[in-house]
Amino acid sequence: MRIPLAPRAAVHSFARRAVVVGSSALLVLVPFSTSAQAEPAASSESEITQLSADELPADLVEAITRDLKISPQEYLDRASRAQELASYADDFRAERPDEFAGAWMGLDGHPVVSVTTPEAALTAARDGYRTQMAAVSSESLETSLADFNRWVTDLPREISSQIGRATVDVLNNQVVVDIANSPVGRALDLPTTLANIKVQVQSFGPVPVARGPLGGDTYITSAFPLASAPEGGISVCSFGFNAVDRGGNAVNISAGHCDPAPGRNAGVFLPNRSNIPDSLEIGRFARSEVGDLDGLDYSLIRINDAGVRAGMDRPVVRGAGGSALTVTGTAVPVAGAPICKSGQTSSFTCGVVTSERVETLLEVAPDDVRVVRGFAGTACTLKGDSGGAIVTGTLALGITSGSNSTEAPSCGEANLVLAMDGGATNLGIPIRSILDSANATSGGGFGAGLSVRAGTAEH
């Protein structure tokens, strides 16, 4: 059955699944202009500090060459160019909000700026960027996305449950929405007032709320004392990026859905696998958010002295076999930028950012449905990896909130099974958005001035 589409400024002949996209197939289809000749000017952002290629862990190098099929040095170079592009795009959008339509890294590693007028294209080309013409500005797309989500949240639950993720697709200048391939989904009639929306019928289940590592060691937590926790009352997650606030408090940034009892300071323990009640407490949840004020999924764990002694004050992300990558700063998502994620199940896996802005409905309790916002990437994420640290180059990019492949036994099988539906994908929560939210909600206390711990190869 054909689903009515809202009027849009341009129609694209090929379909893709929101969030779940094959990076190679998608990026190869992007038409580039050939007007740009000069190289883009280097960014002056002090945050763009990378390790050298020979300082990367061996298992990360293996993942880069296996998944991205580029050299470690090119991985670092593309990650840096993506951050330079992000800075340029911010300034360009501020000066020309009606003419800026997005920016991304092409498959060949060159930055692209999308614009709505020939004059804007000429400006970007003179600054050294490839350009692509588009019909709709980024601000208009984001307005359409916000309007759509407001409409969805007002629907009865039996209808809204048939609507999946909504994604701003800058490459194709549209918002893409997943609708379940069900009788209710196929009969859904979108309001004609929503412009620039493309609908795709998909077979999908509930958005997973998977438990898993965040780029460090596994921890366990419970709303009950460990010795008396009922069956199923102990949750398993992993530590994310280590951080510190203005007051010197040691903090670990984890996923918000890992907090078993928001507002009750649940304990966080290093598991003693032979005697769980004897596990060492290394901190407590101090704050968590799941689709609340900022639409983010993150938590702040206040690390105690035992946790600091255990190493929770180091700027590292764990890979396979105990290897550790030193985090050298923070970054923002850029479509097409290379990324790698860590996780205890699949270790380091790599891919690219496929969308800088994704919104999806997350049911946290009966009759409690929230909108979670983040970015999408193609790095394979399995059950136990959810919440893992995501880096671009050696910069902290975000944490994994969810994935479409959590039930797969391996990345190979996940990619095989999901190949016809766009491949494996994960939803990341931008680290800088987390830091901004933590500071804004701190009241000047815990979490104020929060920053990710960063270092050099000597750490």
N, C-alpha and C positions, 0 to 999 in steps of 0.2 A: 504494500500500500504506500502510495506517495504521501510524504509528510509535507504540508504546506510550509513554504519558506517565506520569511519576511522579505520585503523589498530590499535589495542591496545594490551597491554601486557597480559591482563587477561580479561575474560568475566564473568560477574555475572548474575546468573539466575533469580534474582528477580528485578523488576523495582521499582523506586521511583521517585516522582516528585521533581524536583530541588526546593530548598527552602522549599516547602510545604511537610513536612514529619511528620508522626506520630512518636513521640519520642520513645514510648514504643516498637512499632513493629520494629523500626529501630535498636535500641540499643540492643534489646534482641537477634538479629540475629548476633551480632558481635562475632566472635570466639576469645576467649582469650587463651593465653598460660597459663600454670600453673607453669612456671619456677620461677616466682618471689616469694620470701618468706618474705624478709625484708620490713619494711615500708619505703617509700621514706623519705629522709631527709627533715626537715622543711626548708622553704625558709627564707632567712634573709631580704627579701624585707620589708621595713618599711611601705609600702603602705597597707599591708594586716592587717588592723586593723578593727575588727568587733565589733559591739555592742553585748551585751549578748542577749540570746533568750528572757528573760523577759522584755527587753527594746524595742522589736519590737511592732509596732501598732497592735491592735487586729484584724483589717481587713486584714492586711498583713499575720498574723498568720493563719487566716481563709483561705486565698487564698493559702498559702503554703500547708496546710493539705488537702485542697480540690483538688488542681490541681496537686501537686507533690506527695501527699500521703506519705510524710515523716514529721518528726517532725521539728519544727523551729530550734532546735539545729543542726540536721543533715543538714538542708538547709545551715546554716552558715558554718558548717564544710566542706561540699562539695564545697562551694564557695571558701573557703580558700585553700583547696587542689587543686582546679582548677588553682588558681593563682600560687601556688608552682610548679605545672606541667608546666605552661606557662614559668616560669623562667628557669626550667630545659630544656624544649624543645628548648628555644632560644640558650642556651649554647651548647646543643647537636647538633643542626643544624649548628651552627657556626663551630664546630669542625669536623662534618661529613656531609657536605652538600649533598653528593651523596648517603648517607645511611639513612638519616632521611626522613620519609614519612608521618609524622603527629603525633598528640597526641590528646587525648580526655578523658573525664570522662565516664566510663562505667555506665550502668544502676544501678549497685549496689554501685556506688559512688567511685569505685577504678580507679586510673589513669592508662592510657594505652599509650604506646609509639609504634608507627609503624615504622618499619625499613626494609631495603632492603637486609641486609646481616646477616648471623648467628652471625658473630662477633659483630656487632652492637647490636643485640638482647641480647647477653650475657652481654654486658656492661650495657645496660639499666636494665636488670634483676638484676644484681649485685647491682645496685643503688636503687633497691626496687620497680621497676615498672613492671607491666604486659606488655607483648610485643605481637605484631602481625606482621607477615611477609607481605610484600607488594612488588609489582613488580616495582613500579615507585616512584621516590623521589618527595618530595614536590616541589622542584625547577622545576622539569620537568612538573609537573601538572600546576604550575603557569605560566610557559612559554606557555603551550598549551592554557590556558585561555586567556592570553594576545594576542596570535596569532589569536585565534578565534574572539575576539572582534575587532581586527584590520580588520579582514576579513569582519565582519558584518557591521562596519561603512562605508565601501566602497560600500556596496550594495545599489541599488535603494530603496527608502523609502517603496514602495509597497511590497518589499520582506523582508526588515529588520524588518518591523512591524509585521511579522509573527514569529519572533524569540523572545522568552521570556528571562527569567533569565538564566544565566550560573553560575554554582556553583562548587567550589572545594569540592568534597565529600571525605573527608579524610578516612572515615570509609570503603568505598569501593574502595579507591585508583583510582579515576577517576574524570573527569569533566563531569557534567550532564547539558545538554542543553534542555530547553523547546522549542518545535516547535509547532505552532498552528495546531490544527486539522482542517485544511482548504485545499482547492485544492492547493493553493500556498505552504503552509507548507508541505503537504504530498509529493509534487513534488520537494522540495528543495534537492539539491545534495551537501553535504558538500565536501570541497576539501580533497582529500586523504592525503594531507600533514599534516593535523591536527591530531596528535596522542592523545591517551588517552581520546577521546571524546565519551560519550554515549549520544544518542539522545532519547528523549521521546516525543511522540505526545500527546499534551494536548489541552484541550479546555480552553482558557484564553482570557481575554480582555486586554485593555490597562493597563499598570502598573499604579495603582492609585496614584494620587497626592492629598491625603486627607488632610484636614485641621483639626487640633485637638490639644488637650492639650499635654504638654510636661513634666508634673510632677509638675506643679504649677497651678495657677489660669488662667482662660481664659483671653486672651487679644484680642483686635480688632486693625486692622491696615488698612490703605488705602493710595493709591497714591494721593488722593484728600483730601481737607479739609473735615472733617466729616459732616459739615453742608451742603455742596454742593456736596457730593459724589453721583454719579448716582446709580440707582438700580443695585445691584450686585457689587458695587464698594468698599464695606467694607468686609474685610476678617476676619475670626475668627481662631485664633490659641491659643496656651498656652505656658506659660513660661517653659523652661527646667531647667537645672542645673544652680544655681547661681554660679558666678565665680568672680575673681578679677585678674587684671593684675599687672605687676611690678610697674606701675605708680599709683596704688591704685584706678583705675577706677572700679566702680561696673559694672558688665557685666552679662547678662543672655544669655545662649547658647540655641538657638532655631533651628528650621529647616530652611534651606536655601530657600525652596520653599514657606515659609511663608512671605518672603520679597516681597511686591507688586511692588516695584520700585527699583531694585538694583542700588546702586550708588547714590540714591537721598535722602537718610536719611529719609525714611518714618517714621511717628510717630507711637508709640505704646501706646495704651490706655487701662486703666481699664474700662470696659464697664459700663456705666450708663444705665441699661436696660430700664428705663422709659423715658430717654431723651438722646439718643445716642450722639447728638452734644455736650452735656455737659460732656462727658466722660473725665476722668482725664488722661492727658499725663504723662507717667512715664518713657519714654525713646524714643530712635530712633534707627533704624537699622544703625549700623556703617559699617557692612561688611556682605556679604553673598556669599555663593558658592553653586552651584548645578552642580555637575559633571564636575567641571573645572579642575584646575591643579592636584588636588589630588583625584578627583573622589568622593568627599564627598558631603553631603547635610547638610549644617549647616549655621547658621547666628549668629552674635554677636550683641546683643542689648546693647547700652550704656545706663545704667540706670541713671536717673537724681535724684536730691535730693528728689523729691516727691516719686519716686520709692523706694529709700532707706528707707524713712520714712514709706512707706507701707510694708516694710519687705523683700525687694528684696536683702538683704545682709545676709540672713540666710542660713545655709547649710541643707535645708530640701527638701523633696519630698512629695507632697500632695497625700493622698489617699482618701478614701470615708469619708463622714461625717466630714471633716475638720481635720482628723488625719494627722500627719506628721511623716515621717521617717527621722531621721538624717543620712546624708551621711558622711561616715567616711574615704573616700579615693577614689581611682580610680582603675580600673581593665581592663584586656584585655579579649576578647572572647576566650573561650576554648570549643571545641565541647563536648557536654554532660554536661556542667556546668549548675547548676540551675540558673534561672533568674526570676525576677518579674518586671512587668511594671506597671506604674500608668497611669491613664487617667480618664477624667471626665465622660465618658460614661460607661465604664465597671469597673472602679476603679482598684484595684490591681488584676491582673491575673498573673499566673505563668506558667513556662514551662522550657524548656532546650534550650541551643544553639545547633542548628542542623548543622550549617556550619560556620566556622570562616571566610570564604571569599566567597562573593556573588557579582556578577556583573550583572547589568541589564541596558537596554537602557531606558532613560527617555526623553520624548519629552517635552521640556520646551516652545517651540514656533514652528510655522510652519517652517520646514526646519532647525530646531535646535534640534538635537538629541544628548544627552550626555550619557556617561557611568557613572553610580553611583555605588560605591563600599561600601560594608558593611558586616554585618554578619546576619545570619538567626536564628530565634528562634520560638518556638511554643506557646508563651504566646498569648492568644486571644487578638486581637486588633480590635475595632469597629470604625465606623465613629465618629470622635470627639476625638478619642484616638491617632490618628496619630501624631507623634512627641513627644509622651510621654517619660518620663524618664525611662530608663531600668537599673535595679540594679542587681548585683549578691551578695548575702549576703546583706551587707549594703554599698557596694562599687559601685560607679557610673560606669556603663559599656558602655552606649551609649544612643542615642535618636532614637525614631522610625521614620523612613522615609516613610514607606508605609506598606500596608497589603493586603492580598487577601480576607479579610472578612469585609471590611469597610461598605458594604451595608446591612449586616445582622442586624436584630433587636436585637439579643442577642447572647451571646457567645454559649449558648446551641444550638441555631438554626444554628449558624455558623459551629460548630463542626459536627452537624448532616448532614448538606448539603454538607460539604467539606470532610466528612469521607472517601468517595470512592476516593477522590483525595489527600489524605494525611493529611487532617485536616487543621486547621487555622495556619497561619504563619505570621510573621512580619519581615521586613527588618530594622535592626538597624545600625546606624552609630557609630563606635567606638569612645568613648570619648577621648581616648589618641591620636588618629589620629587627631581629631578636635583640641586639644590643641597644637599639634605639628604644624599643618597647620597654626593656628592663630598666633603662634609665628614666624614662618618662613616668613609669609607675612606681618608682622607688620612694618617692616622697623625700628624697635626699638621704635615705638610709641605705639598707642593704640593696645592692644592685646599682646604686648610683655610679655613673661613670664606668660602667662595666666594659671591659676590654678583653679580647681573646689574648691569651699568653702567646707571645711570639719570640722566636729566637733565631739562632744560626746553627750551622752544622756542629758547633762545639757543644751544644746542649745534649 
